[in-house]
Amino acid sequence: MNRIQPILVVTVEVVALAWLGGRLLGGQRSWPRSLIAGLLGLAMGIPFAWLITNSPERQFPPVLPAAVGALLMTLVALAVMELLIPAGTFALHGLPHPIRATRRRLGRARRYAQVTLIAARHGLGPNLGRGHEDGAGPAMAGLRPALEEAGGIFVKLGQFLSTRPDILPAHLVDELSHLQDGVAPAPSADIEGLLTRELGRRPGEVFAWFEATPLAAASIGQAHRARLTTGEEVIVKVQRPGVEALVARDLDILRQLAGTAEARSSLARDYHVRDLSQSFARSLAEELNFLVEAQNINAIRAAIEHGSDIAVPRVHRNLTTSRVLVMEWLDGVSARDSAAAERVGKDRTELARALLRCMVRQLMLDGVFHADPHPGNVLVLRDGRVALIDFGSVGRLNPLQIHALRMMMLAVQRRDPGLLRDAILDVADPREDTDEEMLERALADFMAQRLGTGMTPSAAMFTDLFRLLLAFRIVFPPAMSAVFRCLITLEGTLTTMAPGFLIVDEMRHLGTAWLFEATVPAGLRSAQDELAAALPALRRLPRRVDRIGAALERGRLGGNLRITLDDRQQRFVAGLVQGAILAFLGAAIGIMSVLLLVRGNPGPVMFGSALLFDVLGYAGLSISAALILRVLVGIARARP
């Protein structure tokens, strides 16, 4: 018992020092790191106390300098660890098995070397980081085969980039859009095991019949045809076993490559390559979670009018998990198979018109839309309806983006470059030095070339628009880029379904007031459009005129310059101000503490032989050290 008591006392002291040191420095840090600092602080506090108590000028009870010294040394130890070994460098939580951890690191290193060698073999290596201004240097010709050879999420990355015509040139977008995500099917035993774990029963107990050979297999999952015990035929989409670990490994490599590109290339920094990789990672995380796809299907299905000629498969919620998606089987043929679609007997122009009506409603009213309506994702059913399938890629627009999209369509219809510029800047991410007047003139030239008299606008005009915006370093958010890519893809699908289908004329016949009307009769509709565009400014005009008049009357008319900062910039400025204040206070308290310690009059005796000014001086030095170390730790955390 006598031996255990000192161990308990030391343990309590170390825990107390670790907790108090962490609180004084602020922020969150792991307990192992704090306990190590507390142990070092306690060990170094003992010699500190010995030096103080053995000084002939000052006599303290040994407990006080030991406590102060231990706390100071704990703070110093925490600050040094934060500066030399930033939090997160070594994840101690969870304590992974050393063999498994080493195996994972070796596998990641091998994969990184493999990707790098593939890039070099296809001519991408020597050009990494140089940043060609047109976004596609000579080596970019090898991008597609390099991504296909790398496989895994790199094929998905190419497909993701093909939806960003606002940052990539048209020929590269077209090249990447042909990437095929086809892989060998997973073993049947692995699929059966995953279904058993996810559904809680063996496939034979859930399905009356299950086709072991998949209809299609990709890097994330594969689709099987099956029949429920109730007799209903379904499609079972199953995630490939073990794919999550492979995706995590490749995403880590992709983040490293994005960081390297931004460090070496100004062009990569202009287009926020690191943020783009994060956006891709979020998109992939949604694709890995089949519950998200089920929600997408239900959202589109709910938005489609009852009795519409568009069908969306029904999801079996009781059989759907994050790794298994069971949905209704739709009996039809692919829209790209024109001969088979012809045999259905439905007028193909009517089918195309129904699909167009559905997609425009999704974009302009609902804000939830199928982002990849290529012919393979559109079926012509035996009953004469059109069906949308594969909802892994669904776009969502917020109200501001929907309004901006309507204004863009109205600007194109009216050939108004000023309105188009304002609508673009409402949702785009321009550079700080963007010249808005030059942008408006460039848009006016664009409209003269693509929307002049006798010209028929088409969705392909977005390719030229993106090239123009690329020159001004203007980047759309992913949701808006998905809209324009969707329209380009939709036009190709409609012309496949009904050759000679004129999307602009059909939109006019459908009464769509927002999208590409080639001619608009003067009169009521024109007045309504003008009023819709001017209404926000008209609402604000009386209030502003009243304020200007009041200011003139009082002789107080002046200008006001307001700098708007985003959340990240506000946090940065607040951190600078807070750090400056803490550093000033720490320095001031430290100077006053030194003056108390060196002054001739030591002050009255407080208790025992402890002198007042000595106690205040050492306490002040402790506070000063804590404040200054807190500033240093904050600087260390703010490092990129």
C-alpha angles and dihedrals in degrees: 000000000000090000095047095052097066090047090054092048092050091047092052091048093050092049091048092050091047093051096043093045091051092049093050094050092044130217131068124298135165120271094233090058092047093047092051089051091048092051092049090046092052092048093049093041092067096063088042089056091047092054092050099044092047093054110110092213097057130035121193134171100259093238095067099053090040091055093044092045094047091051093047093049090047090054091048092049092050092048093048092050090048091051098043100031110027117212111274096030090109116023106213095172113100092015097225119220106273094227093049092044092050091047091052092049092049091048091050091049091050091049092048090051090047093052092046092051091048090052091049092047091056094048097257098110101074091048099048110122099011095100114211111220095233091054093240117072125183091279093057089082087078095051098095097049090044092054092046092051092047089052123177115074092347089078087050088049091055091049090048091051090050087066091059105074087153091073103027129058118256098250092052092047089051091049093050093046088068094060110127119215095202121143136160113281118259116254114278092235091057092049091049091050092050092048090050092051094045100042097035091232137071114268090246089062094049101038129045087206132010124186107224093198108075123231088223136000128202137168094269103036147336134231126231130187116232144159124230122228086253089063097252116135116229144174115239114204111196128189114235109256112254094011094124093064091047091049091050090051094049093043090055089053091047091053090052091051091048091051091050091049093052091047093053105031129058089197090057089051092049090056095040095237091181091054089047090055090050090051089051090049091053091048090050092048089056091048090052091055108070090191087070091053090049089054090049091053092049092048093052092042091052092049095053113092118253110259093021122152088238120090127201121188117254117239120228097222095187090060098040124098135160089278103031127054120187117189141161119286112236115206108221148099131261117268089232089064095080095174093054091044089052090056091060087076098225119127105261094213089056090050091051091047091052092051091048092050091051095048095046090051090051092051102040104032113017100036090214114099144166100255098199111043095163117152092264090060093050121077131192105216126216090245091060099258129122118238132200118213139175106048097184088115113051124155126215124199126198120222092262091054092047090052092047090050091052090049090050091053091046091049091052091048092049094037090233110156093185093056091045091052092050092047092050094048090049091069107014129090106236127182117258092248096052110140104222094193092053089047091053091050090049090050090049090054089047092054092047090054099042105026102036126131113299094014122121113217118222138180088261088074087078089072090063091043091054091049089053093049090046089062089056092047091241114154126192121219112258093256093057092044088053089055094057093042088050091053093049091049092045092055090054091049093049093050089048091053094043115015111219092025107157107212095192095051092046091052090053091051090049089057094241107165097188110052130069103311105181094203129018120190115238114246132051098004092048091050091048092050092048091049092047091052095045099039098092092051092043091054091054096041101081092049093049093046090051091051093048091049092049091049092050091049092053094041091240101117109140144140130265125203114200123187112206117207127193122231094268093050092046091053090048094052092044089051091051092051093046092048092049092051093048092047091050093048092046092051093046094048090046093053092048091048092052090050090053091051098047100041117111096236107070092192129230125326112261104188131341105340096327114125122218098231092046092053092047091045096053092042089052092049089052091052091045092051092048093052095046093045089050090056091049092050090049090053090050092052092049092059114114 
